[in-house]
Amino acid sequence: MTDLFVSQSEYDLKVEQLARSIYRSGWRMTQILCVAKGGLRVGDVLSRIFDLPLAVVCTRAYHGVNRQERGQLEIARYVTMVDDHLEGNVLLVDDLVDSGETLRQLLLWLPQQPYCAIAEVRTAVLWCKSCSVIRPDYYVEYLPDNPWIHQPFERYEQLSPQSL
């Protein structure tokens, strides 16, 4: 398995391909919920393209050197949003599914939240790895070899304010 290195222009194109796939499906969402941190950029762009409200749920699962060691998934207590409720058809967005545990657990967690009145949730990612326990409703690229994906903004994880 070799690592997959993605340029900024490739990343942007994949987000646009994802938007096109969602649009062509005919399904109409009323809100977008992105998973932070990985899904923030994807969710932001989709929110702009579809002109829909964006909500954010923070999670943490990766730790260690270069954040490549998977640990226990932590989910924030609340979803951050301008609206009072997360309702209607909601698109749950992340950058990728690796193990799939984040999306799987969020799909179980959302209906238990008092501010959620969701009619239907669909999931969308840029990359779907074959080792995932969940297959998203929308994805741009299926990765049968489960490579580690190096996204263009990861370089910021190696920077500090002092090094700028």
N, C-alpha and C positions, 0 to 999 in steps of 0.2 A: 504494500500500500504506500503510494507516494502522497505527499501533501499536495493540496490544491491551493495555489496562490491566485488571488482574485484582484484585479486592478480596479481603480475607482470607476472607470468607464464600463468595465464588465459588470460591476456591482449595480450601477445605475440602470444598465440595460436589463438586468435580471428583474429589478423592481418594476420596470415598465412592462416586461413580459408577464409578470405576475398580475399586474393590474389588468392587462388585456385579457388574460385567462379568466379572471373573476368576472369582468364585464361580459365577455362572450358566453359565460355560463347562464346568464339571464337571472341569476339570483341577485336580489336587491337587499343590501344591508342598510341598517339605519344608524349604526355606530361601529367604530373600529376600536378594538381593545388590543394594545400592543404590549408585549412582554419586554420589560426592561432588564438588561440593557440591550441585548441583541436585537430585539424587534423594534427599538425606538426609531431607527432611521427608516426602516421599511414602513412602519405604521405612519410616520409623519408624511412620507411621500404619498402613500395611499390615501390618507386623509385629505391631502391637497388635491389629488387627482379626482377623487370622488366627491369632494366638497362635503365631507361628513365630520361630525365631532369625533375627537380622538380621546380615548381614555388610556390610562397607563396602569399596569400592575407590575410591581417590582418583585423580582425573584433572584435567588442566588443559589447556584449549585456547584460552580467550578471554583477551585481553590488551588493553592500550590504554585509551583514554578510555571510561569506563563499561563496560569489559570487553565491548565490542561488536566487537572485531577478532579474527577467528579466526586462530590460529597452529597450529603443530605440536602434535598431541595428545601429551601426556605421561601415562603410566600408572604408578602406584606399583608398586614391586617386589612388594609383598605385599598380600593381602586381609586386612583386620582382622576377626577373628571369634573367638568363644569356643570353638567347636568346632575340632577338629584338621583336619578336611577339609570342603571344600565338596562336597557329594555329593547324590545323588538328583535330584529335580526342583527346579531353581533358577529363581526369577523374578528377572530382571535388570531393575532399575527405575531410571528417570531421570525428570526432570520433563518433558522434551520431546525430540523429534528435530528438529534444524535441518538440518544437512547429513547427519546420520545416521552420520557417521564414528566418533563415540565408541562407539555400540553395535556397529557393524560391526567395529571393531578389537577391542573387548572380546570379542566372540564368537569371534574368531580367537585371541585371547590366552589366554583361560581354559583351553582344553584342553591348553595347553603347560605349565601350572603343576603342579608335583608334588603339591600339596595338593588338587587338584581331581579328584574321581571323579564327575563329573556325568552323570546318565542323560539328562536333557533340560533345555535352557534355553529359556525363553520370555521375551519382552521386554514391558515395560509402561511407558507414559508417559501424561501428561495430554494433551499436544498433539503432533500429528503434522503437520509442515509438508510441503507437496507437493514441495518441493525435496530432500527426504531420499532418500538412496540405499538406505534400508532402511525397510520398513513393519513397525512393531512388531506383535506378536501381539495386544496390547490397547492401546487408546488411547481417550480420551474425546472429543476434538474434532479433526477434520481441518481444517487451515487451508490452503485453496487459494491464498491470496494471500501466504503466508509473512511475516506481520507480525512485528515485534520484539515480544516479550511482556514486559510489565512486571509482575513478580510482587510481591505485597504486602510482602515482606521486603527488597526491593532498597533500600529507603530506608536500611537499616543500612550499606550500602556507602558512603554519603555522610557518615556520622557518624564521629566520632572520640571517644575517651574525654574529651578536653578540651571537646568541644561539648555534653556531657550535663549 
